[in-house]
Amino acid sequence: MLVEPPKCLTKPLFVPNKLLMGPGPSNCSPRVLQAMSQQTLGHLHTETTYIMDEIKEGIKYIFQTRNTLTLCVSAAGHAAIEAVMCNLLEPGDVVLIAVNGIWGDRASDMAERYGAIVRQIRTEPGNNFTLKQIEEGLVKYKPVLFFIIQGESSTGCYQPLEHLGDLCHRYNCLLGVDTVASLGSVPVKMDEWNIDAIYTGSQKCLSAPPGITPMSFSKKAEKKIFSRKTPVKVYYLDMKLLGDYWNCFGKPRIYHHTVSATLLYGLREALAIFCEEGIDNSIRRHQTCARKLYEGLDRLGMQFLIRDVNKRLPTVTTIAVPDFVNWRDVVEYAMKTYYFEISGGLGPTAGKVFRIGLMGYNATLDNVDYTLRIFEESLNYGRSKFKASKL
Ligand code: GLV
């Protein structure tokens, strides 16, 4: 044998039970795990396609849309950004992207790879955009697509979306929105707000595993996709083909790829749980937990990256790293001692903040108390270690 069976695979699989209180993924509920433990099915079996139809109905509810082009991409949220860009842009098209953290920059990188001309409006990490700033960008750059992130998980900033669709349409531009880290904790009203392309993360407030990403496209977006002069560059993400597989156009299903039945079960159950709670209750729960977390962090004397509470995303709280600790010591202590995830910063906030997540199944008042206890203990550990290193 050129390569022998590896020794590591002779040991039992090891998966510790961690509490994921970072910016995602969140823990799956036992009901989702149970659903995913069922036997796999074929990608075109009647039972599978029935589950796909149920998932589409669930996605329409979470996005508050009646769009027929509503489905999942079989990949993590990153693929949904790619899908927006590669379906709605053709080489030479101008796209305007709002950048106030890592995700706007990442979307810009992706759009450029599809040959689009990328223009940006930028504001400092932790701030959001006004309609006026966005309108100025639309006037200046005349984009065919404007793309914005409702919940910047790298900074914990919330972006209101009301009136944005109408504004974009007035300038003949489609609106694409990322709700990966926000949906379930703040309102999302795709049809009422005239959003043309949207997606969310399965692994955040829905508490399903990552790897299957809900998306929806408006009729305007669909028209753009069907009138493209060039084919979508990525076969796997081509909405005309995927829409056929997900039966979005009222035609017989056509095989596109082998969807993971297991992930479908998990997402289906996560959507069922979300629907049972209801959007408003989910938002209320996340916001109540976030307020309790802010109060506790205030008591600990922490400084928030975002001072204005109205600009804070309930799901991701960003706390400035105090100058008496090394952030890594704090997160490592929590992980090693308690299998507890607190996260450091990302992109522009790397090394500058801690990020505490309150998402889906994990967003409970008990978990907030537990998080505050562990965070305080980990900070104390970090402080003594830092002090000792200075002696
Ligand atoms: C991922 O979404 C992150 O913000 O770390």
Residues whose N, C-alpha, C, O or C-beta is under 5 A from the ligand:
A	BS01	GLV	P23 G24 S153 S154 L346
